[in-house]
Amino acid sequence: MTKADLVFTHGPVHTGDPARTRAGSLAVTGERITAVGHDDVRELIGPATEVVDLRGKVLLAGFQDAHIHPVFGGTELAECDLTGTVGVADYLARIRAFADAHPDRPWITGGGWSMESFEGGLPTRLLLDSVVPDRPVYLVNRDHHGAWVNTRALELAGLTKESADPADGRIEREPDGTPGGTLQEGATGLVSRLVPPSTAADRLAGLLRAQEVLHSLGVTGWQDAMLGVYGGHPDPSDAYLAAARAGTLTARVNGALWWDRERGAEQIDELVARREELAYGRFRAGSVKIMQDGVAENFTAAMTTPYLDGCGCATANSGLSFVDPLALRSYVTRLDALDFQVHFHALGDRAVREALDAIEAAVETNGRRGNRHHLAHLQVVHPDDVARFARLGAIANIQPLWAAHEPQMDELTIPFLGPERAAWQYPFGSLLRAGATLAAGSDWPVSSPDPIAGLHVAVNRKEPGTADERVFLPEQRLDLTTAVAAYTAGSAHVNGHDETGTLVPGMLADLVVLDRDIFTGPPEEIADARVDSTYVGGARVYSA
């Protein structure tokens, strides 16, 4: 009998296999799981076998992220970081300190500020001028759909009260029309195009920095949700190829090629060529990302009915559909015929419907090709569209951390949606009950990449550590087993990593060990768990 290289004993082992959800031991030989069971697995222990005692811990399939931007996240860790606080004074102190520490940087860049910190969600250029008056400043907000800039940046971009808004964005203005310092959606590119681009070395360093963070959180694979040039951001694809060729890409990665919404079907041949080019080792790019709308907080998410104003009255604004809905059906049908997966950004209920309509058109024309199209974010889903996910085979790619009461939700979203639409937000439970397949992701650096925090919110519909006892739409809570499946088997399915996601013999040994059994403790303590170790293909890539 061939002895195993690695054996986990004294489980629990949470397999994700409906036939046997729990086991006591698991063996790995080479890159693959070779046995799952109980005392019988110990027969595979030989003199060279590494034995891991799970007593007091739990073994799971490695977490996977179905929508994330690791190169951006890793790069931003080396810039002016405004995450972890919502205090304006803290923001300004950090910006001043970063500028003082980097006197040779021509631009001050970074981000992570929260809209809730500012009246109306709009920071001003004058605030930035008070700490950095002499150099341009460009800081993206935490959702990366807006930017805060100072007067010097606006001057360099030539933006004045006469400057027109771009078709896909908005320049927030002072009463006399002067740009006020906040740029929304496509308007961010008016300034970001001037920011010195990162170098290939910067992007590679950012990827490796991000990979280290993600492995420490139990993440073994992901789908990068934007490979391409957008909003002044350089294409991160070269970092993945470089890491894959050097053997330093230890995660399994599927990339989503960016759909340029300023162009049409003529770019499809280029996407086919890029798919062929971007394939090496554990990296490939078999998806196309179409960003159909913006975000609710700045009123650019596409809604079926208008946003409300501060008095609760309907406005003339229903958000933006970045791609013409009829053209979208044609594009998706062609991409599907070429066996691309389509990865939609869809927050508003109109964008969700437009994406589903496009998938339906593809199915009617091409039949079911099994390309695993998925809709990410799903903030507002009209009840009429919930059942369409299962009928069309469209996967619900959820970001659980957003489904909780917090100031951005309570102050900048619910009042402007109104009570009916606010109750349609993040309908995880409804989608599950209607038969939809769930995958899960973080959208990091928009929000934390920690899957354990995401599991906590998916189950509790409350942020970890909050004193707020309100449960956000409690009927949409998921049970823990379902939430874990979304972060493992569901995301593995979306990412095309078909030999991962469950712990059964023959599967690749992508594993995570947690320091406690989250299935036996109170749900409100899920977020207290920590990653003990992470394995990809049976090789340890992180140890606490």
C-alpha positions, -999 to 999 in steps of 0.1 A, spaced: 0 0 0 14 34 -10 19 56 20 5 91 20 26 123 20 3 141 43 -24 128 67 -48 148 88 -61 129 118 -86 134 147 -110 155 126 -135 170 120 -131 171 83 -159 190 66 -159 174 32 -186 193 13 -197 159 0 -234 153 4 -228 116 7 -206 121 37 -204 156 51 -180 148 80 -150 126 84 -122 121 109 -92 118 87 -79 127 52 -48 116 33 -29 134 5 -4 119 -19 13 142 -43 -12 170 -52 -44 150 -46 -66 137 -19 -62 99 -18 -85 89 11 -112 103 33 -125 84 63 -118 76 99 -93 53 116 -88 34 83 -69 64 68 -42 61 94 -31 29 77 -16 52 50 8 68 75 44 58 68 78 69 82 79 99 58 43 110 62 36 144 77 8 140 102 -14 169 112 -34 165 144 -68 184 139 -78 180 175 -98 212 183 -96 224 147 -115 218 115 -103 210 79 -122 224 50 -118 228 12 -98 259 5 -118 291 2 -121 306 -33 -130 341 -42 -153 345 -73 -148 383 -76 -117 401 -65 -89 425 -76 -58 412 -59 -32 431 -79 -49 464 -71 -54 454 -35 -18 444 -31 -5 475 -48 -27 498 -27 -12 483 5 20 502 -5 1 535 -10 -18 559 12 -41 535 30 -73 551 44 -90 518 54 -99 509 90 -113 543 100 -142 566 90 -129 597 108 -122 627 85 -94 639 109 -78 605 107 -80 606 69 -63 639 68 -36 629 93 -28 598 73 -26 617 40 -3 644 55 19 617 71 21 597 38 30 629 18 56 639 44 71 604 43 73 604 4 85 639 -5 97 626 -39 64 612 -51 49 635 -78 14 623 -70 -2 611 -37 -23 581 -45 -41 554 -25 -76 552 -11 -101 534 11 -121 563 23 -158 558 31 -186 578 17 -204 578 51 -176 600 65 -187 631 45 -219 650 42 -238 636 13 -210 612 7 -189 639 -10 -154 649 3 -141 683 -10 -109 694 -27 -105 721 0 -101 694 27 -72 678 7 -57 712 -1 -54 718 37 -29 689 40 -14 686 5 -17 719 -15 13 716 -37 11 681 -52 -18 664 -69 -38 639 -48 -59 611 -62 -76 588 -37 -103 562 -46 -131 555 -22 -136 521 -7 -159 509 -34 -136 522 -62 -165 539 -80 -154 574 -70 -123 594 -63 -113 623 -41 -90 648 -56 -74 681 -46 -73 714 -65 -39 707 -80 -52 675 -96 -82 693 -110 -60 720 -125 -36 695 -141 -66 677 -156 -80 710 -169 -113 706 -152 -133 738 -147 -169 748 -142 -172 746 -180 -161 710 -182 -188 686 -192 -196 653 -174 -186 622 -193 -214 599 -205 -205 573 -179 -198 595 -149 -203 627 -130 -182 656 -117 -196 667 -83 -196 705 -82 -197 735 -59 -227 759 -62 -211 779 -89 -203 748 -110 -166 745 -100 -155 709 -96 -158 702 -59 -132 674 -55 -153 642 -59 -155 623 -92 -180 595 -98 -176 565 -121 -161 573 -155 -153 609 -144 -125 594 -123 -106 587 -156 -104 625 -163 -78 627 -135 -65 591 -131 -52 591 -167 -26 616 -155 -14 595 -125 20 579 -132 12 543 -140 25 515 -120 54 496 -134 55 459 -142 76 454 -111 50 472 -90 22 450 -103 41 418 -97 51 429 -62 14 438 -56 2 404 -67 27 385 -45 18 407 -16 -19 401 -22 -13 363 -26 4 362 8 -26 380 24 -51 357 7 -33 325 16 -32 337 52 -70 340 50 -74 304 37 -79 315 0 -65 290 -25 -79 304 -57 -99 332 -72 -113 350 -102 -96 384 -110 -126 405 -120 -107 430 -142 -79 421 -166 -75 451 -188 -71 489 -188 -98 509 -171 -101 542 -154 -64 548 -155 -56 515 -140 -30 495 -160 -37 459 -170 -26 435 -143 -23 405 -166 15 408 -170 19 403 -132 0 369 -134 20 357 -164 53 367 -148 44 349 -115 31 319 -133 62 315 -154 85 321 -124 66 295 -104 56 320 -77 19 319 -84 8 294 -59 -29 301 -61 -52 290 -89 -64 320 -109 -90 326 -136 -90 361 -151 -120 380 -164 -110 400 -195 -123 436 -193 -151 445 -218 -144 480 -231 -178 497 -229 -166 524 -253 -163 498 -280 -185 470 -294 -183 436 -310 -151 445 -328 -131 437 -296 -143 401 -295 -115 388 -317 -90 406 -295 -105 388 -265 -101 355 -282 -64 362 -288 -59 373 -252 -75 342 -239 -49 322 -259 -20 344 -247 -30 344 -210 -27 308 -202 2 294 -182 5 271 -153 -22 279 -127 -33 310 -146 -58 314 -173 -83 339 -186 -115 323 -197 -140 349 -186 -151 383 -199 -161 410 -174 -190 433 -184 -197 461 -160 -234 469 -167 -240 496 -140 -224 515 -112 -233 516 -75 -263 526 -55 -246 551 -32 -238 575 -60 -270 568 -79 -254 551 -108 -266 515 -102 -293 509 -129 -328 507 -113 -361 499 -129 -377 529 -111 -361 563 -102 -341 570 -71 -357 591 -44 -344 624 -31 -338 634 5 -375 641 9 -386 607 -4 -398 620 -38 -389 604 -71 -361 620 -90 -355 618 -128 -325 595 -123 -327 557 -125 -290 551 -128 -268 541 -157 -267 511 -180 -231 513 -193 -238 489 -222 -269 493 -244 -292 464 -233 -301 453 -268 -264 453 -278 -256 435 -246 -277 405 -258 -258 403 -290 -224 406 -274 -232 379 -248 -246 356 -274 -214 358 -294 -192 354 -264 -212 324 -253 -209 308 -287 -171 312 -283 -173 295 -249 -164 325 -229 -179 328 -195 -195 362 -189 -189 378 -155 -214 407 -150 -212 435 -126 -249 441 -118 -260 459 -87 -293 475 -96 -325 456 -104 -325 469 -140 -289 459 -146 -297 424 -131 -326 421 -155 -305 433 -185 -278 407 -177 -304 379 -173 -320 390 -206 -286 387 -223 -280 352 -209 -315 342 -220 -308 354 -255 -276 334 -256 -294 303 -244 -321 307 -270 -296 311 -298 -268 287 -287 -285 262 -265 -270 255 -231 -232 254 -235 -224 252 -198 -203 284 -197 -213 293 -161 -222 329 -166 -225 348 -134 -238 380 -120 -218 397 -92 -230 420 -64 -268 416 -68 -276 444 -44 -312 449 -57 -329 421 -74 -365 425 -85 -386 396 -71 -398 388 -107 -362 379 -116 -352 357 -87 -365 325 -102 -348 333 -136 -313 325 -122 -320 288 -118 -341 286 -150 -312 301 -171 -283 285 -152 -271 320 -142 -249 318 -110 -255 343 -82 -220 356 -72 -226 372 -38 -205 395 -17 -219 388 18 -201 415 37 -223 441 22 -255 426 35 -257 443 69 -268 475 86 -239 500 86 -238 537 80 -234 536 42 -264 513 39 -286 531 64 -277 567 55 -267 566 18 -287 537 4 -320 528 21 -334 564 21 -328 568 -16 -342 533 -26 -374 535 -5 -388 507 17 -400 484 -11 -367 483 -30 -346 483 2 -363 450 10 -350 435 -23 -314 439 -13 -289 410 -13 -316 383 -15 -293 353 -8 -320 332 9 -346 339 -19 -321 329 -46 -311 297 -27 -348 287 -22 -354 294 -59 -327 269 -68 -299 293 -78 -263 282 -75 -244 305 -51 -207 315 -54 -191 340 -31 -164 367 -33 -151 398 -16 -145 425 -43 -113 433 -24 -99 460 -21 -135 473 -20 -141 453 12 -122 429 33 -109 397 15 -115 376 47 -139 347 38 -145 341 75 -159 376 79 -181 370 48 -194 337 63 -203 355 95 -224 381 77 -240 356 53 -252 336 83 -260 365 107 -267 394 84 -248 416 109 -213 429 108 -187 411 131 -183 429 163 -211 453 159 -231 466 188 -261 471 165 -285 442 172 -306 447 140 -305 419 116 -306 430 79 -335 413 62 -333 381 84 -353 360 59 -322 363 36 -298 346 60 -280 315 49 -272 285 70 -234 280 76 -232 248 55 -247 267 25 -224 297 30 -193 275 32 -204 257 0 -207 291 -17 -171 300 -7 -157 266 -17 -176 244 -42 -197 273 -56 -167 296 -63 -147 266 -76 -174 260 -101 -175 296 -112 -137 298 -114 -136 266 -135 -115 249 -109 -134 217 -112 -110 195 -93 -113 216 -61 -140 227 -38 -148 195 -20 -128 170 0 -132 137 -18 -106 112 -31 -92 123 -65 -97 160 -59 -67 184 -57 -57 189 -21 -65 226 -18 -73 229 19 -77 252 49 -74 244 86 -93 267 110 -84 270 146 -119 258 157 -149 240 145 -172 268 133 -200 243 128 -204 236 165 -200 271 180 -226 299 182 -232 316 148 -224 349 163 -189 337 170 -180 326 134 -159 357 128 -137 348 158 -122 318 139 -87 322 124 -68 303 98 -42 278 111 -28 267 78 -35 267 40 -25 242 14 -26 243 -24 -20 210 -42 -9 194 -9 18 220 -4 16 243 27 14 279 15 6 295 49 11 286 85 0 308 114 
